[in-house]
């Protein structure tokens, strides 16, 4: 009985770890998308880099941060609010 409980708990932790990895991968992809959007915008706006002053720092923060910055379903589940 105790072994089954430990196994169930182990699987639950593995699922939670997988969800967390997926969350941070999504956050990093959003950051990369912002950097790509910046490059495309600068090209379309014929060199006007005004948009880059906002999007580049946001993209870099999303890529490098270890904090949860994207608010989605997993964010609210893990916060316990």
C-alpha positions as CSV (number, residue, x, y, z in Angstrom):
1,X,0.0,0.0,0.0
2,X,2.8,2.4,0.9
3,X,4.7,1.5,-2.2
4,X,1.7,2.4,-4.4
5,X,1.3,5.7,-2.7
6,X,5.0,6.5,-3.2
7,X,4.7,5.5,-6.9
8,X,1.6,7.7,-7.4
9,X,3.4,10.6,-5.7
10,X,6.5,10.1,-7.8
11,X,4.3,10.1,-11.0
12,X,2.5,13.3,-9.8
13,X,5.9,15.0,-9.2
14,X,7.1,13.9,-12.7
15,X,3.9,15.4,-14.3
16,X,4.3,18.6,-12.4
17,X,8.0,18.8,-13.4
18,X,7.0,18.3,-17.1
19,X,4.3,21.0,-16.9
20,X,6.8,23.4,-15.4
21,X,9.4,22.7,-18.2
22,X,6.7,23.2,-20.8
23,X,5.7,26.5,-19.2
24,X,9.2,27.9,-19.3
25,X,9.8,26.6,-22.8
26,X,6.7,28.5,-23.9
27,X,8.0,31.6,-22.1
28,X,11.3,31.4,-23.9
29,X,9.5,30.9,-27.3
30,X,7.5,34.0,-26.6
31,X,10.7,35.9,-26.0
32,X,12.2,34.6,-29.3
33,X,9.0,35.5,-31.1
34,X,9.3,39.1,-29.7
35,X,12.8,39.4,-31.0
36,X,11.8,38.1,-34.5
37,X,8.8,40.5,-34.4
38,X,11.2,43.3,-33.7
39,X,13.5,42.4,-36.6
40,X,10.5,42.1,-39.0
41,X,9.0,45.4,-37.7
42,X,12.3,47.3,-38.2
43,X,12.6,45.9,-41.7
44,X,8.9,46.9,-42.6
45,X,9.2,50.3,-41.1
46,X,12.3,51.0,-43.1
47,X,14.8,51.2,-40.3
48,X,12.7,52.9,-37.6
49,X,13.9,51.2,-34.4
50,X,11.4,52.8,-32.0
51,X,9.6,49.5,-31.5
52,X,12.9,47.8,-30.6
53,X,13.2,50.0,-27.4
54,X,10.3,48.0,-25.9
55,X,10.3,44.6,-27.6
56,X,14.0,43.8,-27.3
57,X,14.3,44.2,-23.5
58,X,11.0,42.3,-23.1
59,X,12.2,39.5,-25.3
60,X,15.5,39.2,-23.5
61,X,13.8,39.1,-20.1
62,X,11.4,36.4,-21.2
63,X,14.2,34.3,-22.5
64,X,16.6,34.7,-19.5
65,X,14.2,34.9,-16.6
66,X,13.7,32.1,-14.1
67,X,10.5,33.7,-12.8
68,X,7.0,33.0,-14.2
69,X,6.2,36.1,-16.3
70,X,3.5,34.8,-18.6
71,X,0.1,34.6,-17.0
72,X,-1.8,31.5,-18.1
73,X,-3.6,28.5,-16.6
74,X,-0.5,26.9,-15.3
75,X,0.6,30.2,-13.6
76,X,-2.7,30.3,-11.6
77,X,-2.5,26.6,-10.8
78,X,1.0,26.9,-9.4
79,X,0.3,30.2,-7.5
80,X,-2.5,28.5,-5.7
81,X,-4.7,31.6,-5.9
